[in-house]
Amino acid sequence: MLKALDHLPSLPILAAVALLTTALHAGPVATTLQEVSGTTDAAADRNAVERATAAFHQALRANDLETFMSYVAEDVLFMPPGEPPVRGREAVRRWMTGFLAQYRTSSLTLADREVLVGSGWAVELGKFEWALQPAAGGAAVVDRGNYMQAWKRQLDGTWRFAREVYNSSVPLTSGAAQ
């Protein structure tokens, strides 16, 4: 019986899809002061999300840890490739501090972006090309792949980076596979 289910996605993937689908299609829930007062505007939310994601990614391009962290939610869940999940704002700060000690972003290009906004959440999907300069010197490393970020509207109306998973489309080198 289990063999017949091998082709199905794993339970965590199905759960994530169900949560995102529910968040984007559920009826409105009053979770912010704007929503309680009835002044929520879908176009304003979309513009605010676009401004937040642009500033967040620009901080990453500039290796600006403090500005980057100003867009991170307290309950963030960050899932970088090949590593265990990083939970919480301070854990992400430690991870980014370690990352920036090893690499500096020399360029970051996002493409094929799709941004879905609704019910206090926004999901951004896309492709990335990220050039990283080793802090110790040497040639830049270029990674390409796909990403999905979820942004959550806070009680004060601001949008914060709450979830991310990204993967690399660059094949592993023979040395890395050993």
N, CA and C atoms as a LAMMPS dump frame, in Angstrom:
ITEM: TIMESTEP
0
ITEM: NUMBER OF ATOMS
534
ITEM: BOX BOUNDS ff ff ff
-5.0000000000000000e+02 5.0000000000000000e+02
-5.0000000000000000e+02 5.0000000000000000e+02
-5.0000000000000000e+02 5.0000000000000000e+02
ITEM: ATOMS id mol type element x y z
1 1 1 N 0.827 -1.199 0
2 1 2 C 0 0 0
3 1 3 C 0.871 1.262 0
4 2 1 N 1.911 1.31 0.854
5 2 2 C 2.778 2.486 0.895
6 2 3 C 3.488 2.684 -0.422
7 3 1 N 3.884 1.615 -1.095
8 3 2 C 4.563 1.72 -2.374
9 3 3 C 3.7 2.474 -3.382
10 4 1 N 2.39 2.273 -3.323
11 4 2 C 1.475 2.929 -4.252
12 4 3 C 1.413 4.436 -4.008
13 5 1 N 1.807 4.897 -2.827
14 5 2 C 1.75 6.322 -2.499
15 5 3 C 3.082 7.029 -2.698
16 6 1 N 4.126 6.301 -3.118
17 6 2 C 5.455 6.892 -3.271
18 6 3 C 5.491 8.077 -4.227
19 7 1 N 4.617 8.097 -5.213
20 7 2 C 4.641 9.165 -6.206
21 7 3 C 3.989 10.459 -5.711
22 8 1 N 3.319 10.443 -4.57
23 8 2 C 2.65 11.624 -4.043
24 8 3 C 3.639 12.519 -3.32
25 9 1 N 3.39 13.851 -3.312
26 9 2 C 4.27 14.76 -2.569
27 9 3 C 4.25 14.419 -1.081
28 10 1 N 5.302 14.825 -0.402
29 10 2 C 5.392 14.537 1.026
30 10 3 C 4.361 15.334 1.811
31 11 1 N 4.043 14.879 3.006
32 11 2 C 3.051 15.523 3.858
33 11 3 C 3.394 16.979 4.159
34 12 1 N 4.672 17.324 4.47
35 12 2 C 4.972 18.745 4.728
36 12 3 C 4.692 19.635 3.513
37 13 1 N 4.943 19.139 2.31
38 13 2 C 4.68 19.942 1.113
39 13 3 C 3.179 20.144 0.962
40 14 1 N 2.405 19.076 1.144
41 14 2 C 0.954 19.19 1.05
42 14 3 C 0.404 20.142 2.105
43 15 1 N 0.956 20.089 3.318
44 15 2 C 0.51 20.988 4.388
45 15 3 C 0.812 22.439 4.038
46 16 1 N 2.001 22.711 3.482
47 16 2 C 2.372 24.08 3.108
48 16 3 C 1.45 24.61 2.017
49 17 1 N 1.156 23.77 1.028
50 17 2 C 0.256 24.18 -0.051
51 17 3 C -1.131 24.474 0.513
52 18 1 N -1.612 23.616 1.426
53 18 2 C -2.93 23.827 2.027
54 18 3 C -2.968 25.132 2.816
55 19 1 N -1.915 25.42 3.59
56 19 2 C -1.873 26.66 4.369
57 19 3 C -1.868 27.89 3.476
58 20 1 N -1.032 27.868 2.426
59 20 2 C -0.965 29.009 1.526
60 20 3 C -2.282 29.2 0.784
61 21 1 N -2.885 28.099 0.341
62 21 2 C -4.167 28.187 -0.355
63 21 3 C -5.223 28.77 0.56
64 22 1 N -5.264 28.297 1.806
65 22 2 C -6.231 28.81 2.77
66 22 3 C -5.981 30.284 3.043
67 23 1 N -4.723 30.674 3.241
68 23 2 C -4.395 32.07 3.54
69 23 3 C -4.787 33.001 2.405
70 24 1 N -4.629 32.534 1.163
71 24 2 C -4.915 33.4 0.033
72 24 3 C -6.381 33.392 -0.392
73 25 1 N -7.132 32.358 -0.012
74 25 2 C -8.506 32.252 -0.458
75 25 3 C -9.533 32.338 0.665
76 26 1 N -9.089 32.383 1.893
77 26 2 C -10.027 32.464 3.012
78 26 3 C -10.695 33.827 3.021
79 27 1 N -11.85 33.878 3.619
80 27 2 C -12.534 35.154 3.758
81 27 3 C -11.735 36.077 4.643
82 28 1 N -11.964 37.381 4.559
83 28 2 C -11.191 38.326 5.352
84 28 3 C -11.393 38.115 6.848
85 29 1 N -10.296 38.228 7.578
86 29 2 C -10.324 38.126 9.032
87 29 3 C -9.75 39.429 9.561
88 30 1 N -10.412 40.041 10.504
89 30 2 C -9.947 41.309 11.049
90 30 3 C -8.743 41.065 11.943
91 31 1 N -7.539 41.35 11.414
92 31 2 C -6.32 41.129 12.181
93 31 3 C -5.505 42.406 12.336
94 32 1 N -5.861 43.458 11.664
95 32 2 C -5.134 44.719 11.799
96 32 3 C -6.115 45.822 12.126
97 33 1 N -5.569 46.921 12.599
98 33 2 C -6.418 48.064 12.902
99 33 3 C -7.131 48.56 11.654
100 34 1 N -6.442 48.51 10.494
101 34 2 C -7.07 48.94 9.257
102 34 3 C -8.266 48.05 8.93
103 35 1 N -8.112 46.74 9.097
104 35 2 C -9.202 45.829 8.772
105 35 3 C -10.369 46.003 9.731
106 36 1 N -10.08 46.223 11.011
107 36 2 C -11.146 46.426 11.98
108 36 3 C -11.945 47.67 11.626
109 37 1 N -11.256 48.72 11.179
110 37 2 C -11.945 49.96 10.841
111 37 3 C -12.546 49.927 9.442
112 38 1 N -12.258 48.881 8.674
113 38 2 C -12.836 48.748 7.344
114 38 3 C -12.14 49.572 6.282
115 39 1 N -10.892 50.011 6.52
116 39 2 C -10.203 50.856 5.565
117 39 3 C -9.156 50.111 4.741
118 40 1 N -9.206 48.784 4.722
119 40 2 C -8.239 48.023 3.947
120 40 3 C -8.463 48.256 2.457
121 41 1 N -7.412 48.466 1.729
122 41 2 C -7.465 48.71 0.299
123 41 3 C -6.502 47.733 -0.378
124 42 1 N -7.031 46.873 -1.266
125 42 2 C -6.208 45.848 -1.912
126 42 3 C -5.055 46.471 -2.699
127 43 1 N -5.31 47.556 -3.41
128 43 2 C -4.251 48.205 -4.185
129 43 3 C -3.181 48.783 -3.255
130 44 1 N -3.6 49.358 -2.135
131 44 2 C -2.636 49.902 -1.175
132 44 3 C -1.803 48.777 -0.576
133 45 1 N -2.434 47.645 -0.256
134 45 2 C -1.681 46.496 0.264
135 45 3 C -0.648 46.025 -0.749
136 46 1 N -1.064 45.899 -1.999
137 46 2 C -0.139 45.433 -3.039
138 46 3 C 1.045 46.39 -3.175
139 47 1 N 0.764 47.699 -3.185
140 47 2 C 1.846 48.693 -3.272
141 47 3 C 2.769 48.612 -2.066
142 48 1 N 2.2 48.442 -0.871
143 48 2 C 3.018 48.34 0.343
144 48 3 C 3.889 47.09 0.303
145 49 1 N 3.334 45.984 -0.17
146 49 2 C 4.121 44.744 -0.289
147 49 3 C 5.259 44.945 -1.283
148 50 1 N 4.97 45.533 -2.422
149 50 2 C 6.011 45.76 -3.438
150 50 3 C 7.124 46.656 -2.893
151 51 1 N 6.75 47.707 -2.143
152 51 2 C 7.777 48.584 -1.543
153 51 3 C 8.622 47.812 -0.526
154 52 1 N 7.967 46.997 0.301
155 52 2 C 8.69 46.23 1.324
156 52 3 C 9.633 45.213 0.69
157 53 1 N 9.149 44.47 -0.307
158 53 2 C 10.015 43.458 -0.926
159 53 3 C 11.173 44.112 -1.66
160 54 1 N 10.925 45.253 -2.309
161 54 2 C 12.004 45.959 -3.011
162 54 3 C 13.079 46.425 -2.031
163 55 1 N 12.675 47.008 -0.908
164 55 2 C 13.638 47.484 0.091
165 55 3 C 14.39 46.313 0.733
166 56 1 N 13.687 45.229 1.006
167 56 2 C 14.287 44.029 1.594
168 56 3 C 15.37 43.475 0.663
169 57 1 N 15.037 43.321 -0.619
170 57 2 C 16.013 42.778 -1.564
171 57 3 C 17.157 43.755 -1.827
172 58 1 N 16.876 45.058 -1.777
173 58 2 C 17.955 46.033 -1.932
174 58 3 C 18.92 45.959 -0.745
175 59 1 N 18.406 45.746 0.459
176 59 2 C 19.276 45.583 1.629
177 59 3 C 20.156 44.35 1.464
178 60 1 N 19.608 43.285 0.893
179 60 2 C 20.4 42.074 0.632
180 60 3 C 21.49 42.377 -0.398
181 61 1 N 21.138 43.122 -1.44
182 61 2 C 22.132 43.496 -2.465
183 61 3 C 23.257 44.343 -1.864
184 62 1 N 22.918 45.198 -0.9
185 62 2 C 23.883 46.126 -0.289
186 62 3 C 24.597 45.525 0.918
187 63 1 N 24.282 44.255 1.249
188 63 2 C 24.886 43.603 2.419
189 63 3 C 24.616 44.402 3.689
190 64 1 N 23.444 45.001 3.766
191 64 2 C 23.046 45.868 4.885
192 64 3 C 22.202 45.047 5.868
193 65 1 N 22.87 44.448 6.839
194 65 2 C 22.214 43.549 7.787
195 65 3 C 21.103 44.245 8.572
196 66 1 N 21.339 45.459 9.055
197 66 2 C 20.335 46.122 9.898
198 66 3 C 19.059 46.447 9.119
199 67 1 N 19.201 46.956 7.9
200 67 2 C 18.007 47.231 7.097
201 67 3 C 17.309 45.923 6.731
202 68 1 N 18.074 44.919 6.341
203 68 2 C 17.511 43.599 6.039
204 68 3 C 16.692 43.099 7.224
205 69 1 N 17.259 43.154 8.426
206 69 2 C 16.572 42.642 9.617
207 69 3 C 15.335 43.461 9.972
208 70 1 N 15.296 44.728 9.577
209 70 2 C 14.124 45.547 9.883
210 70 3 C 12.872 45.063 9.146
211 71 1 N 13.037 44.217 8.153
212 71 2 C 11.912 43.659 7.404
213 71 3 C 11.581 42.224 7.807
214 72 1 N 12.259 41.687 8.814
215 72 2 C 12.076 40.291 9.217
216 72 3 C 11.106 40.216 10.4
217 73 1 N 10.087 39.356 10.284
218 73 2 C 9.101 39.153 11.347
219 73 3 C 9.73 38.385 12.512
220 74 1 N 9.207 38.596 13.702
221 74 2 C 9.697 37.897 14.9
222 74 3 C 9.588 36.382 14.755
223 75 1 N 8.503 35.904 14.152
224 75 2 C 8.254 34.458 14.051
225 75 3 C 8.672 33.881 12.697
226 76 1 N 9.665 34.489 12.07
227 76 2 C 10.13 34.074 10.748
228 76 3 C 10.558 32.602 10.728
229 77 1 N 10.351 31.961 9.592
230 77 2 C 10.862 30.614 9.321
231 77 3 C 11.576 30.704 7.987
232 78 1 N 12.875 30.479 8.008
233 78 2 C 13.75 30.627 6.85
234 78 3 C 14.345 29.259 6.548
235 79 1 N 14.204 28.786 5.304
236 79 2 C 14.663 27.452 4.943
237 79 3 C 15.647 27.521 3.783
238 80 1 N 16.94 27.765 4.084
239 80 2 C 17.951 27.8 3.027
240 80 3 C 18.257 26.383 2.539
241 81 1 N 18.71 26.245 1.306
242 81 2 C 18.981 24.908 0.766
243 81 3 C 20.125 24.212 1.499
244 82 1 N 19.941 22.911 1.722
245 82 2 C 21.001 22.103 2.316
246 82 3 C 21.253 22.356 3.786
247 83 1 N 20.361 23.065 4.46
248 83 2 C 20.547 23.387 5.871
249 83 3 C 19.245 23.177 6.629
250 84 1 N 19.33 23.004 7.946
251 84 2 C 18.085 22.907 8.721
252 84 3 C 17.359 24.254 8.731
253 85 1 N 16.052 24.242 8.965
254 85 2 C 15.296 25.496 9.041
255 85 3 C 15.841 26.417 10.134
256 86 1 N 15.751 27.707 9.874
257 86 2 C 16.179 28.735 10.818
258 86 3 C 14.898 29.397 11.324
259 87 1 N 14.645 29.302 12.628
260 87 2 C 13.385 29.789 13.209
261 87 3 C 13.628 30.97 14.133
262 88 1 N 12.894 32.042 13.891
263 88 2 C 12.945 33.214 14.755
264 88 3 C 13.886 34.288 14.235
265 89 1 N 13.546 35.51 14.581
266 89 2 C 14.286 36.683 14.095
267 89 3 C 15.754 36.665 14.521
268 90 1 N 16.021 36.367 15.769
269 90 2 C 17.414 36.37 16.24
270 90 3 C 18.226 35.247 15.603
271 91 1 N 17.603 34.107 15.345
272 91 2 C 18.298 33.003 14.664
273 91 3 C 18.636 33.402 13.224
274 92 1 N 17.728 34.124 12.567
275 92 2 C 18.02 34.602 11.214
276 92 3 C 19.149 35.626 11.265
277 93 1 N 19.156 36.479 12.284
278 93 2 C 20.261 37.446 12.428
279 93 3 C 21.605 36.711 12.554
280 94 1 N 21.648 35.676 13.385
281 94 2 C 22.894 34.908 13.54
282 94 3 C 23.288 34.244 12.224
283 95 1 N 22.3 33.661 11.526
284 95 2 C 22.579 32.997 10.245
285 95 3 C 23.135 34.006 9.241
286 96 1 N 22.476 35.161 9.123
287 96 2 C 22.92 36.181 8.162
288 96 3 C 24.287 36.756 8.535
289 97 1 N 24.54 36.921 9.816
290 97 2 C 25.848 37.412 10.252
291 97 3 C 26.939 36.434 9.828
292 98 1 N 26.699 35.138 10.034
293 98 2 C 27.652 34.118 9.599
294 98 3 C 27.804 34.087 8.089
295 99 1 N 26.691 34.213 7.378
296 99 2 C 26.712 34.219 5.919
297 99 3 C 27.535 35.397 5.4
298 100 1 N 27.281 36.603 5.956
299 100 2 C 27.992 37.798 5.513
300 100 3 C 29.47 37.773 5.885
301 101 1 N 29.846 36.969 6.866
302 101 2 C 31.259 36.802 7.194
303 101 3 C 31.965 35.971 6.112
304 102 1 N 31.191 35.178 5.379
305 102 2 C 31.76 34.329 4.327
306 102 3 C 31.584 34.903 2.927
307 103 1 N 30.445 35.55 2.681
308 103 2 C 30.104 36.031 1.336
309 103 3 C 29.513 37.424 1.392
310 104 1 N 29.72 38.17 0.324
311 104 2 C 29.098 39.471 0.142
312 104 3 C 28.344 39.417 -1.179
313 105 1 N 27.13 39.896 -1.196
314 105 2 C 26.359 39.927 -2.436
315 105 3 C 26.996 40.938 -3.372
316 106 1 N 27.339 40.487 -4.591
317 106 2 C 27.836 41.431 -5.59
318 106 3 C 26.737 41.772 -6.59
319 107 1 N 25.74 40.895 -6.729
320 107 2 C 24.551 41.226 -7.512
321 107 3 C 23.432 40.246 -7.168
322 108 1 N 22.212 40.71 -7.318
323 108 2 C 21.032 39.88 -7.105
324 108 3 C 19.989 40.326 -8.119
325 109 1 N 19.584 39.39 -8.97
326 109 2 C 18.569 39.665 -9.972
327 109 3 C 17.388 38.737 -9.733
328 110 1 N 16.192 39.312 -9.697
329 110 2 C 14.966 38.534 -9.55
330 110 3 C 14.213 38.601 -10.868
331 111 1 N 13.616 37.472 -11.263
332 111 2 C 12.879 37.416 -12.526
333 111 3 C 11.628 36.575 -12.357
334 112 1 N 10.742 36.711 -13.314
335 112 2 C 9.491 35.94 -13.337
336 112 3 C 8.76 36.004 -12.002
337 113 1 N 8.768 37.182 -11.398
338 113 2 C 8.107 37.37 -10.096
339 113 3 C 6.6 37.307 -10.236
340 114 1 N 5.997 36.672 -9.274
341 114 2 C 4.549 36.653 -9.145
342 114 3 C 4.257 36.969 -7.691
343 115 1 N 3.416 37.97 -7.448
344 115 2 C 3.087 38.372 -6.087
345 115 3 C 1.576 38.255 -5.906
346 116 1 N 1.181 37.453 -4.926
347 116 2 C -0.226 37.237 -4.606
348 116 3 C -0.482 37.849 -3.236
349 117 1 N -1.499 38.712 -3.128
350 117 2 C -1.776 39.412 -1.88
351 117 3 C -3.22 39.156 -1.469
352 118 1 N -3.417 38.803 -0.188
353 118 2 C -4.771 38.63 0.312
354 118 3 C -4.807 38.222 1.764
355 119 1 N -5.81 38.687 2.489
356 119 2 C -6.071 38.293 3.879
357 119 3 C -4.872 38.443 4.801
358 120 1 N -4.139 39.528 4.655
359 120 2 C -3.036 39.807 5.564
360 120 3 C -1.74 39.071 5.245
361 121 1 N -1.724 38.354 4.117
362 121 2 C -0.518 37.626 3.689
363 121 3 C -0.214 37.976 2.241
364 122 1 N 1.045 37.935 1.89
365 122 2 C 1.461 38.071 0.493
366 122 3 C 2.486 36.981 0.223
367 123 1 N 2.4 36.386 -0.938
368 123 2 C 3.348 35.352 -1.339
369 123 3 C 4.037 35.823 -2.605
370 124 1 N 5.354 35.774 -2.592
371 124 2 C 6.156 36.16 -3.742
372 124 3 C 6.885 34.921 -4.243
373 125 1 N 6.718 34.629 -5.525
374 125 2 C 7.388 33.503 -6.172
375 125 3 C 8.252 34.054 -7.29
376 126 1 N 9.37 33.416 -7.557
377 126 2 C 10.184 33.873 -8.667
378 126 3 C 11.459 33.083 -8.826
379 127 1 N 12.272 33.577 -9.735
380 127 2 C 13.591 33.012 -9.999
381 127 3 C 14.631 34.033 -9.555
382 128 1 N 15.797 33.543 -9.152
383 128 2 C 16.865 34.449 -8.74
384 128 3 C 18.178 34.068 -9.402
385 129 1 N 19.038 35.069 -9.538
386 129 2 C 20.449 34.863 -9.873
387 129 3 C 21.21 35.709 -8.875
388 130 1 N 22.043 35.046 -8.076
389 130 2 C 22.708 35.683 -6.941
390 130 3 C 24.204 35.484 -7.071
391 131 1 N 24.945 36.557 -7.278
392 131 2 C 26.41 36.499 -7.352
393 131 3 C 26.969 36.841 -5.978
394 132 1 N 27.809 35.952 -5.481
395 132 2 C 28.377 36.087 -4.141
396 132 3 C 29.895 36.133 -4.228
397 133 1 N 30.459 37.172 -3.652
398 133 2 C 31.904 37.336 -3.61
399 133 3 C 32.422 36.763 -2.3
400 134 1 N 33.297 35.754 -2.324
401 134 2 C 33.844 35.231 -1.067
402 134 3 C 34.583 36.335 -0.299
403 135 1 N 34.341 36.43 0.985
404 135 2 C 34.983 37.439 1.824
405 135 3 C 36.501 37.24 1.863
406 136 1 N 36.934 36.001 1.719
407 136 2 C 38.364 35.697 1.751
408 136 3 C 39.048 35.976 0.415
409 137 1 N 38.294 36.41 -0.58
410 137 2 C 38.843 36.679 -1.901
411 137 3 C 38.55 35.538 -2.859
412 138 1 N 38.901 35.761 -4.111
413 138 2 C 38.651 34.756 -5.127
414 138 3 C 37.488 35.15 -6.013
415 139 1 N 37.203 34.273 -6.95
416 139 2 C 36.154 34.531 -7.931
417 139 3 C 34.768 34.458 -7.294
418 140 1 N 33.876 35.278 -7.808
419 140 2 C 32.491 35.26 -7.344
420 140 3 C 31.843 33.925 -7.71
421 141 1 N 30.933 33.494 -6.862
422 141 2 C 30.142 32.292 -7.08
423 141 3 C 28.753 32.762 -7.497
424 142 1 N 28.208 32.186 -8.563
425 142 2 C 26.876 32.579 -9.018
426 142 3 C 25.93 31.411 -8.806
427 143 1 N 24.856 31.693 -8.09
428 143 2 C 23.815 30.698 -7.845
429 143 3 C 22.556 31.154 -8.569
430 144 1 N 21.833 30.205 -9.09
431 144 2 C 20.554 30.466 -9.754
432 144 3 C 19.54 29.489 -9.202
433 145 1 N 18.297 29.921 -9.106
434 145 2 C 17.287 29.002 -8.624
435 145 3 C 15.93 29.656 -8.526
436 146 1 N 15.092 29.079 -7.691
437 146 2 C 13.721 29.521 -7.48
438 146 3 C 13.52 29.834 -6.004
439 147 1 N 12.572 30.718 -5.729
440 147 2 C 12.299 31.072 -4.336
441 147 3 C 10.811 31.291 -4.127
442 148 1 N 10.405 31.163 -2.871
443 148 2 C 9.057 31.513 -2.461
444 148 3 C 9.169 32.181 -1.099
445 149 1 N 8.642 33.389 -1.005
446 149 2 C 8.627 34.134 0.247
447 149 3 C 7.183 34.433 0.618
448 150 1 N 6.893 34.367 1.901
449 150 2 C 5.587 34.786 2.409
450 150 3 C 5.82 35.996 3.309
451 151 1 N 5.011 37.026 3.093
452 151 2 C 5.071 38.264 3.856
453 151 3 C 3.787 38.383 4.655
454 152 1 N 3.894 38.865 5.899
455 152 2 C 2.731 38.972 6.771
456 152 3 C 2.539 40.431 7.178
457 153 1 N 1.295 40.892 7.061
458 153 2 C 0.982 42.254 7.487
459 153 3 C 0.956 42.273 9.011
460 154 1 N 1.624 43.247 9.593
461 154 2 C 1.696 43.4 11.039
462 154 3 C 0.533 44.277 11.524
463 155 1 N 0.321 44.299 12.826
464 155 2 C -0.766 45.096 13.387
465 155 3 C -0.641 46.576 13.059
466 156 1 N 0.589 47.061 12.872
467 156 2 C 0.767 48.478 12.541
468 156 3 C 0.624 48.753 11.039
469 157 1 N 0.291 47.711 10.255
470 157 2 C 0.092 47.875 8.82
471 157 3 C 1.329 47.617 7.978
472 158 1 N 2.487 47.482 8.6
473 158 2 C 3.706 47.194 7.842
474 158 3 C 3.723 45.728 7.429
475 159 1 N 4.528 45.422 6.437
476 159 2 C 4.678 44.049 5.947
477 159 3 C 6.053 43.531 6.33
478 160 1 N 6.096 42.318 6.857
479 160 2 C 7.352 41.704 7.286
480 160 3 C 7.528 40.345 6.624
481 161 1 N 8.77 40.054 6.316
482 161 2 C 9.19 38.777 5.743
483 161 3 C 8.972 37.702 6.809
484 162 1 N 8.11 36.71 6.527
485 162 2 C 7.739 35.719 7.532
486 162 3 C 8.187 34.297 7.199
487 163 1 N 8.271 33.958 5.924
488 163 2 C 8.647 32.608 5.505
489 163 3 C 9.425 32.687 4.204
490 164 1 N 10.418 31.8 4.063
491 164 2 C 11.104 31.69 2.779
492 164 3 C 11.688 30.3 2.63
493 165 1 N 11.601 29.831 1.415
494 165 2 C 12.312 28.634 0.995
495 165 3 C 12.878 28.956 -0.388
496 166 1 N 14.105 28.561 -0.628
497 166 2 C 14.685 28.742 -1.956
498 166 3 C 15.56 27.55 -2.273
499 167 1 N 15.746 27.322 -3.562
500 167 2 C 16.581 26.198 -3.978
501 167 3 C 17.497 26.641 -5.098
502 168 1 N 18.526 25.854 -5.297
503 168 2 C 19.498 26.137 -6.328
504 168 3 C 19.228 25.251 -7.537
505 169 1 N 19.304 25.846 -8.712
506 169 2 C 19.179 25.073 -9.946
507 169 3 C 20.555 24.733 -10.519
508 170 1 N 21.606 25.193 -9.842
509 170 2 C 22.967 24.925 -10.287
510 170 3 C 23.326 23.513 -9.858
511 171 1 N 23.741 22.661 -10.801
512 171 2 C 24.101 21.28 -10.425
513 171 3 C 25.273 21.25 -9.444
514 172 1 N 25.246 20.281 -8.551
515 172 2 C 26.359 20.095 -7.634
516 172 3 C 27.607 19.714 -8.421
517 173 1 N 28.755 20.206 -7.974
518 173 2 C 30.001 19.795 -8.61
519 173 3 C 30.35 18.405 -8.104
520 174 1 N 31.184 17.692 -8.809
521 174 2 C 31.534 16.338 -8.409
522 174 3 C 32.186 16.316 -7.033
523 175 1 N 32.941 17.364 -6.705
524 175 2 C 33.575 17.433 -5.387
525 175 3 C 32.555 17.633 -4.278
526 176 1 N 31.486 18.385 -4.552
527 176 2 C 30.47 18.645 -3.528
528 176 3 C 29.601 17.419 -3.272
529 177 1 N 29.501 16.548 -4.256
530 177 2 C 28.646 15.371 -4.106
531 177 3 C 29.321 14.294 -3.275
532 178 1 N 30.614 14.407 -3.039
533 178 2 C 31.342 13.36 -2.309
534 178 3 C 31.18 13.458 -0.835
